[in-house]
Amino acid sequence: MLAECLPCCCYPTEVVFLDDSQSYLQMLELFFQQSHLPVFFKLFSNASEALNYIHASDQMTHRQELFAHLLKRLDTFQINNYALTVNVFDLHRVAYNPNRLSQISVIVADYDLGDQGTGIDFCKAIGDKNIQKILLTGQLEHDFVIKAFNEGFIQRFVRKQEISDFENIVQILTKAQRAYFQQITKTIIEAVGSRPQFPLAVYYLQFQTFFENLLKNYDIVEYYLLDPVGSYLLLDKEGISRILFVQNQDQHRANLLDLKDEIGQSIPQEMEAPLRRGEYIVCNPTYLDGVKRTWDVRHSIFPAVTIKDDVKDVSFYCALTQDNWLLDTQTYKVPQLFRQ
């Protein structure tokens, strides 16, 4: 089943809370100190101070730097003539940019800010359309709240009682941060053009479910798309990097044909049938970055999970491997949020 595209990347970002109640902010601060969420929190009781922080020149510059880098890559590189005419491989280099961690992804503002105005007015003053704005209100039925939502000034409104439940806070912020990165992804996709006919796993609900479970099982806090089909660089809280290689059935067959002689000479004959069935796949780094290198096919064959869409008659083969060639561990620093 086709769905909205998976985010092309995700990493810890900042969430700004605005509420004129100091006691409420203190309660949130205690929770956030113990939550270990992959988020940096900034709490404000003054609307002007919060706006100044959001619109600070360094904040604006950092956002422009990251997004300009991505769009520049779209204009100057190419990875697959048969898929997207864009090289997403260099997207993972964002992981080396410390400014990514100061990106504001979500703003949560109380509707009633006393003599400072309303949370709607505050959200209207924020120009970055990628930032997800959540309004806290006790009166969801108010027409002006609905109007602000319909006009795009806020992306969600919730009762304040709901966000006092810490489990709900986690769910709300997780969804909002994902929506932030989906908005960035949408911008990239629109720059590329329409969705290609070549099957891409990132659009399939079955693959997305598999991917979300992978993130939970391995405690992944950062990920970056490496090719248009759905291969990702995954980073956990310890800074351990893994690569999820993903191939659709056409890719898989083509790769086996390209390597037919080499595979026949390097692996036992009984492995050939499992390879053809997609129970194993060849995880060659050259498939991702196009760089020719000396490698041993015997050490690049990994067991794969098959993700199948019976309606579309499409299969994807997914193998999780340790990364020992891509991430520059001298340049990448584990976010302070997760350092012991």
Secondary structure by P-SEA (a helix, b strand, c coil): cccccccccccbbbbbbbcccaaaaaaaaaaaaaccccbbbbbbccaaaaaaaaacaaaaaaaaaaaaaaaaaaaccccccccccccccccccccccccccccccbbbbbccccccccaaaaaaacccccbbbbbbbcccccaaaaaaaaaccccccccccccccaaaaaaaaaaaaaaaaaaaaaaaaaaaccccccccccccaaaaaaaaaaaaaacccbbbbccccbbbbccccccbbbbbccccaaaaaaaaaaaaaaaaacccccaaaaaaaccbbbbcccccccbbbbbbccccbbbbbbbbbccccbbbbbbbbbbccccccccccccccccc
